[in-house]
Amino acid sequence: MSFIETNELNYFYQDGDQRRFILRDVNVSFDKGVFYTILGQSGSGKTTLLSLLSALDAPKSGVVRYDGVDIRSIGYETYRRNKIGIVFQNYNLVPHLTAFENVLLAMEITENELPEDRNTVAYNLLDYIGISKSKADRLVTQLSGGEQQRVAIARALSTNVDCILADEPTGNLDEEMEIEIVEIFKKLAHEHNKCVIVVTHSQEIARQADVSYTLRKGNINLSESANE
């Protein structure tokens, strides 16, 4: 049994009597300890698929299962709060809070079991991801784009989840910073047994994945670039 899987997933817009399919009968699976990419051009449906996997939207038909359970049974809000971490291209950090406070806020919302000393955990997570304590205590608006994305990754990890989903996480970063962020994702999968799913249009990032899927016109296929 796969850790996360979809079964006959469909998403479409109704235009009068016509249905315009964004995703059609998508069956795909993901496991822990693996770094995945979902590759596709603009309009291919890759962001829609990530939205369904992360319960930010609901499919028109079909099922998303987490550890064998339909995520509708878990409850979308509960699923997002306790089961997954989401990393956005534009970071989605709270601008009037420090990096440390952004991470701590996520820890306060989750119902997952966390260590009592959450302050230490938050600082340690940020340090692990490459944000020193001096930078952790700055407003996130005072950090570079790459640093803000690191904070977003630390925030996603802070709730002790097993799956990280990222939507074009390097889209606003230069090539050097892109390499560093991808290395973080690979380390999370390979050394910490996380299921890491990254949506991207970058062939270079897809080549570094353990498994890469390609979406074309709402249909998904295993890319030739997938590693064994």
C-alpha angles and dihedrals in degrees: 000000000000121000093233123011142162127217121202091331115189133181125175145152120238113230106181106294092344129088117213105204120214092173125018125195094328115188113180136145138204133194137198118265093035132108110217133185128197107207127196146130123257109293094023093115099249096127090046089053091051090049090055093046089051095043093240086127135016126239121244087229138349133054140273112204127197114198088341096311126111104245089224087067090052091049121246096248093046090047093052093044099046112017109043143029120218126207116194129203091237092044096234091219122159101257099207092054130078122246089258092050092050090056093043091051092059090049091054093054100050124088092209119116110264134174116274094239096066093163091063092045091051093050091045092051092050091047091050090052092049104267114125121215092254090056092040088062093054125094107264089238087066092059128086121254092258091049092049090052089052089052089051090053092048089050091052091051096044096081092062096245128161098219131059119191119191129188112208090321094176097041093107097040135090121248096263093051091044089059092051093049092048089051089055091053092048091050092050091053100041102035101029100033095238124156102235119190119182124185111209145152090211116110089196093059091045090054090058094053123102088224127013125192123195124211118207120176092336097312123108129217137174107258121235087233093066112123122232 
